[in-house]
């Protein structure tokens, strides 16, 4: 875990047994971090869709804004976590939230530095101004002391007054330092002249500008003249009577020892670095930073303590070792969010183009795949992961296919959501798999309509046949169909399997019969039998359905149709072995005899009717 700015998160102490606990990325389950994942997702997608055509300054400005958007999300999340830490009464939760605040703070610190050095790529001059802003934003340890002094009735008499003045000077906040010194001057009329000189020096201090209003050479010349003036006043003993003001003058001259005396007010080596640059090398070039950074860290730590992970990461950034920054962050941080999004941004800045990993993917894609894979282990954040996989051209599709099959389809609504994602991406195999799973679930719960609907969507002929058989079995047992709306509106889907076709047509027969369209119903019934669409086990049911039509006052079946029905009946009975006939119950035997009688009677009526028609 990051330290310095960040507390350690390990719970296990050293153990001789060398037992390691492997666990999933726990951060995605922290409720207060959901904001980080959700809002950064929108920024990420927007960046992928942004105008690559924008060139030069326009593109750089766009990428800097994206970077700031990411940082604002980190900061907002940090504020929420801080509030949660304050409001909770649970000591364990308080500790967890406080640790997360420290981690988020370190993340923003690193990201901000990367933004200055890599994304914005600030040049000599503006670089120092950006680093000053960076230090002012992130070194917050002295803020309480500043507030305490400024809110007192008489700040100049406060015991920490000079500490606050020093803080302002160390951070280059000259206007605030001068404002405080004016209060001290008015309280000490005898020292007014001394205060005036120091105030004048602070006022005249040359600082780089963000615009192109002056060249570096002009800036260096002005700074050199100002530096010589400060040196002259110090050597003349102008501030000798006031150790505080003399110390400030030494700081203005960039005196290393004088600045290090204020070590506790700076709290970090990188604050010391920026202060030292401000008063010794204000026009420092980006590539010179590595030398100053290493020297300042060594001086500040003084061999008393070894660098923490955070120090190592910041040093890698000052050395412009982007890949080392990413590597160290991957080791130190407890999730892939930070490195995935930072690497993606740097990749859009065209800074990582040459770095491919040995297995074919580049670093950007590798980290995005890891991050998205972690999201897929969460019950709702998996939806964000889909977009990350979409923007991984090499392996994103394969990862998405593998992960989407592992999503637990707890509800039909969730299944439809997953299905829609697969259909939008033409993932036909996954569509079939999801539909089969849902069809099986519905079948196990005896929801035949839903099962049939899913099997049709899966275009699974075998499963559609199985469910159609269940519908027919239910019909035989109950004498009516369930899910009539679905069966009535099968349309072309009924052609998926012969059994499904039979189910649809058999339901159509019942509808025609119910509407008293007997000739059409009779023709359809006969077609179902003669075309061998109906399963043999269902023939007796079909023949039994013919009985009411055979008994109608008006002759429905023609002689030819009656002969066909007779042949079907004989085929049915002849196809059974003697053993089967012996096992058939009396009801079946009675049905056969009734059918033979009804068919014979119908044939006689038809012959008479047709003979009469011919005679006439």
Secondary structure as the mmCIF struct_conf table of DSSP 4:
data_model
#
loop_
_struct_conf.conf_type_id
_struct_conf.id
_struct_conf.beg_label_comp_id
_struct_conf.beg_label_asym_id
_struct_conf.beg_label_seq_id
_struct_conf.end_label_comp_id
_struct_conf.end_label_asym_id
_struct_conf.end_label_seq_id
BEND BEND1 UNK A 4 UNK A 6
TURN_TY1_P TURN_TY1_P1 UNK A 16 UNK A 17
HELX_RH_3T_P HELX_RH_3T_P1 UNK A 26 UNK A 29
HELX_RH_3T_P HELX_RH_3T_P2 UNK A 31 UNK A 33
HELX_RH_AL_P HELX_RH_AL_P1 UNK A 34 UNK A 48
TURN_TY1_P TURN_TY1_P2 UNK A 49 UNK A 49
BEND BEND2 UNK A 50 UNK A 50
TURN_TY1_P TURN_TY1_P3 UNK A 52 UNK A 53
HELX_RH_AL_P HELX_RH_AL_P2 UNK A 56 UNK A 87
HELX_RH_AL_P HELX_RH_AL_P3 UNK A 91 UNK A 114
HELX_RH_PI_P HELX_RH_PI_P1 UNK A 115 UNK A 119
BEND BEND3 UNK A 120 UNK A 120
HELX_LH_PP_P HELX_LH_PP_P1 UNK A 122 UNK A 123
TURN_TY1_P TURN_TY1_P4 UNK A 124 UNK A 125
HELX_RH_AL_P HELX_RH_AL_P4 UNK A 126 UNK A 138
TURN_TY1_P TURN_TY1_P5 UNK A 141 UNK A 142
HELX_RH_AL_P HELX_RH_AL_P5 UNK A 143 UNK A 150
TURN_TY1_P TURN_TY1_P6 UNK A 151 UNK A 151
BEND BEND4 UNK A 152 UNK A 152
TURN_TY1_P TURN_TY1_P7 UNK A 153 UNK A 154
HELX_RH_3T_P HELX_RH_3T_P3 UNK A 155 UNK A 157
BEND BEND5 UNK A 158 UNK A 158
TURN_TY1_P TURN_TY1_P8 UNK A 159 UNK A 160
HELX_RH_AL_P HELX_RH_AL_P6 UNK A 161 UNK A 170
TURN_TY1_P TURN_TY1_P9 UNK A 171 UNK A 172
HELX_RH_AL_P HELX_RH_AL_P7 UNK A 174 UNK A 187
HELX_RH_3T_P HELX_RH_3T_P4 UNK A 189 UNK A 191
HELX_RH_AL_P HELX_RH_AL_P8 UNK A 192 UNK A 204
BEND BEND6 UNK A 210 UNK A 214
HELX_RH_AL_P HELX_RH_AL_P9 UNK A 216 UNK A 235
TURN_TY1_P TURN_TY1_P10 UNK A 236 UNK A 241
HELX_RH_AL_P HELX_RH_AL_P10 UNK A 243 UNK A 252
TURN_TY1_P TURN_TY1_P11 UNK A 253 UNK A 254
HELX_RH_AL_P HELX_RH_AL_P11 UNK A 256 UNK A 261
TURN_TY1_P TURN_TY1_P12 UNK A 262 UNK A 262
HELX_RH_AL_P HELX_RH_AL_P12 UNK A 263 UNK A 266
BEND BEND7 UNK A 268 UNK A 268
HELX_RH_AL_P HELX_RH_AL_P13 UNK A 269 UNK A 280
TURN_TY1_P TURN_TY1_P13 UNK A 282 UNK A 283
HELX_RH_3T_P HELX_RH_3T_P5 UNK A 286 UNK A 288
HELX_RH_AL_P HELX_RH_AL_P14 UNK A 289 UNK A 301
TURN_TY1_P TURN_TY1_P14 UNK A 302 UNK A 304
BEND BEND8 UNK A 305 UNK A 305
HELX_LH_PP_P HELX_LH_PP_P2 UNK A 306 UNK A 308
HELX_RH_AL_P HELX_RH_AL_P15 UNK A 309 UNK A 318
TURN_TY1_P TURN_TY1_P15 UNK A 319 UNK A 320
HELX_RH_AL_P HELX_RH_AL_P16 UNK A 322 UNK A 332
BEND BEND9 UNK A 333 UNK A 336
HELX_RH_AL_P HELX_RH_AL_P17 UNK A 337 UNK A 348
TURN_TY1_P TURN_TY1_P16 UNK A 349 UNK A 350
BEND BEND10 UNK A 351 UNK A 352
TURN_TY1_P TURN_TY1_P17 UNK A 353 UNK A 354
STRN STRN1 UNK A 356 UNK A 356
TURN_TY1_P TURN_TY1_P18 UNK A 358 UNK A 359
BEND BEND11 UNK A 360 UNK A 360
STRN STRN2 UNK A 362 UNK A 362
HELX_RH_AL_P HELX_RH_AL_P18 UNK A 363 UNK A 375
TURN_TY1_P TURN_TY1_P19 UNK A 376 UNK A 377
BEND BEND12 UNK A 378 UNK A 378
TURN_TY1_P TURN_TY1_P20 UNK A 379 UNK A 381
HELX_RH_AL_P HELX_RH_AL_P19 UNK A 382 UNK A 390
TURN_TY1_P TURN_TY1_P21 UNK A 391 UNK A 391
TURN_TY1_P TURN_TY1_P22 UNK A 393 UNK A 395
HELX_RH_AL_P HELX_RH_AL_P20 UNK A 396 UNK A 404
TURN_TY1_P TURN_TY1_P23 UNK A 405 UNK A 406
BEND BEND13 UNK A 407 UNK A 407
BEND BEND14 UNK A 411 UNK A 411
HELX_RH_AL_P HELX_RH_AL_P21 UNK A 412 UNK A 424
TURN_TY1_P TURN_TY1_P24 UNK A 425 UNK A 426
HELX_RH_AL_P HELX_RH_AL_P22 UNK A 428 UNK A 444
TURN_TY1_P TURN_TY1_P25 UNK A 445 UNK A 446
HELX_RH_AL_P HELX_RH_AL_P23 UNK A 448 UNK A 457
TURN_TY1_P TURN_TY1_P26 UNK A 458 UNK A 459
HELX_RH_AL_P HELX_RH_AL_P24 UNK A 461 UNK A 478
BEND BEND15 UNK A 479 UNK A 480
BEND BEND16 UNK A 482 UNK A 482
HELX_RH_AL_P HELX_RH_AL_P25 UNK A 484 UNK A 488
TURN_TY1_P TURN_TY1_P27 UNK A 489 UNK A 489
HELX_RH_3T_P HELX_RH_3T_P6 UNK A 491 UNK A 496
HELX_RH_AL_P HELX_RH_AL_P26 UNK A 498 UNK A 514
TURN_TY1_P TURN_TY1_P28 UNK A 515 UNK A 516
HELX_RH_AL_P HELX_RH_AL_P27 UNK A 518 UNK A 530
TURN_TY1_P TURN_TY1_P29 UNK A 531 UNK A 532
BEND BEND17 UNK A 534 UNK A 534
HELX_RH_3T_P HELX_RH_3T_P7 UNK A 536 UNK A 538
HELX_RH_AL_P HELX_RH_AL_P28 UNK A 539 UNK A 550
TURN_TY1_P TURN_TY1_P30 UNK A 551 UNK A 551
BEND BEND18 UNK A 552 UNK A 554
BEND BEND19 UNK A 557 UNK A 557
HELX_RH_AL_P HELX_RH_AL_P29 UNK A 559 UNK A 574
TURN_TY1_P TURN_TY1_P31 UNK A 575 UNK A 575
BEND BEND20 UNK A 576 UNK A 576
HELX_RH_AL_P HELX_RH_AL_P30 UNK A 578 UNK A 583
BEND BEND21 UNK A 584 UNK A 584
HELX_RH_AL_P HELX_RH_AL_P31 UNK A 586 UNK A 615
#
